[in-house]
């Protein structure tokens, strides 16, 4: 047990303070990416809301993912941006716990929703006749709620395990947010066991959802290859391309963090940038640019707004 055991009231997020000359540059880059991420996700949610033709399970799942990712970035990036320009990088213990729980919960929710999107494509392609009966909008809503419940059940469990132990000085978190590994290392007791358990839970959830997605695509691929026409194959693959691309990016960047051996070294702050900033930025970009229905709805909405503006003037 550490000798300097005290009741901590706040933490100091070291973050990017170790790169003092790059903070202004990083602020500009992260701020622009954050605005673009918000714009992309809000656009997807808005277009899904206004166009009744997009009120289908596929787009409802996409809208749910956009909302989850908006909340996901909201828990991390605003605080990170403020710390880049402020001298006070403190965060209360309660605030740290809430940030950690929200980040883990929303990250888990994203994984579950991506898995549900894969399951939706599996039903649509492998069981097209039963699809309207199996995947209704009501069922879609229930599955999304289940994803949120499962994500936050895991996050509350992990956060509770970390904060049940006393935390010791120095109260420096070597990260730009309350990352669970960075916080658990401040434990006054032996933190290796707790760190192993919470890492095992996160890795199991990450690998488990990824394997389920891979399994759905194995069935999808076997079904698509039996389609006689090349046009039919292309149409089936096109509905999955965006989702598969986002899955590879999402799970690829996350695996770098959670599957990285401790002995490999590296700056955890820099390693965390891809899955906290880059992935949420790329996700709406990929889904919107590669989706014809979304682009057509955007053009139609833009044309109607422009026509309305001309009529008013």
FENFEN-V352181 format. One record per pair of residues at least 6 apart in sequence whose C-alpha atoms are under 7 Angstrom apart, sorted by sequence separation. I is the first residue (numbers start at 0). J is the second residue. D is the distance in Angstrom with one decimal. If there is no record, write none. Layout:
# FENFEN-V352181
I/J/D, I/J/D
This chain:
# FENFEN-V352181
47/53/5.4, 82/88/5.4, 184/190/5.9, 226/232/6.1, 287/293/6.0, 15/22/6.8, 47/54/6.6, 123/130/5.5, 174/181/6.8, 183/190/6.2, 287/294/6.7, 122/130/5.7, 173/181/6.2, 172/181/5.9, 223/232/5.7, 172/182/6.3, 47/58/6.7, 183/194/6.5, 223/235/6.8, 180/194/6.5, 256/270/6.7, 47/62/6.8, 256/271/6.8, 44/62/5.1, 167/185/5.7, 43/62/6.3, 166/185/5.4, 167/186/6.0, 166/186/4.4, 167/187/5.2, 44/65/6.8, 165/186/5.9, 166/187/5.3, 252/273/6.1, 253/274/6.0, 161/183/5.7, 164/186/6.3, 165/187/5.6, 252/274/5.5, 74/98/6.1, 40/65/4.9, 249/274/6.9, 40/66/6.9, 74/101/6.8, 74/102/6.4, 40/69/6.7, 249/278/6.1, 248/278/6.7, 71/102/6.1, 112/143/6.7, 37/69/6.4, 71/105/5.5, 112/146/6.3, 71/106/6.9, 111/146/5.4, 245/282/5.9, 67/105/6.3, 108/146/5.4, 108/147/5.2, 157/197/5.8, 67/109/6.6, 108/150/4.7, 107/150/4.5, 241/285/6.1, 64/109/6.3, 105/150/6.5, 241/286/5.5, 104/150/4.6, 104/151/4.2, 64/112/6.4, 241/289/6.4, 104/153/6.9, 104/154/4.8, 103/154/5.1, 60/112/6.9, 26/80/6.0, 100/154/5.3, 100/155/5.8, 202/257/6.4, 60/116/6.3, 26/83/6.2, 100/158/5.9, 57/116/6.9, 99/158/6.9, 198/257/7.0, 22/83/5.8, 57/119/6.8, 96/158/6.8, 12/88/5.5, 11/88/5.5, 12/89/6.1, 11/89/4.4, 56/134/6.9, 99/177/5.6, 10/89/5.5, 11/90/6.4, 56/135/6.8, 98/177/6.6, 99/178/6.4, 9/89/6.4, 10/90/5.3, 56/136/5.6, 99/179/6.8, 9/90/5.5, 10/91/6.2, 55/136/6.6, 9/91/4.1, 10/92/6.6, 95/177/5.7, 8/91/6.0, 9/92/5.0, 56/139/5.9, 8/92/5.6, 174/267/6.9, 175/268/6.5, 114/208/6.1, 121/215/5.9, 125/219/6.4, 174/268/5.2, 117/212/5.8, 124/219/6.6, 79/175/6.1, 111/208/6.7, 114/211/7.0, 118/215/6.4, 125/222/6.2, 110/208/6.6, 114/212/5.6, 117/215/6.4, 121/219/5.8, 75/176/6.5, 120/239/7.0, 13/171/6.4, 7/166/6.8, 11/170/6.2, 12/171/6.2, 13/172/5.9, 14/173/6.1, 10/170/5.0, 11/171/4.9, 12/172/5.0, 13/173/5.1, 14/174/4.5, 15/175/6.8, 10/171/6.0, 11/172/6.0, 12/173/6.4, 13/174/5.8, 14/175/3.8, 5/167/5.9, 10/172/6.7, 12/174/6.0, 13/175/6.4, 4/167/4.9, 5/168/7.0, 12/175/5.6, 3/167/6.3, 4/168/6.7, 12/176/6.6, 3/168/6.2, 4/187/6.5, 1/187/5.5, 0/187/5.6, 0/188/5.3, 72/275/7.0, 68/279/6.3, 36/279/6.4, 40/283/5.7, 36/280/4.6, 39/283/5.3, 35/280/6.9, 39/284/6.5, 50/296/7.0, 32/280/6.5, 46/296/6.7, 46/297/6.8, 14/268/6.5
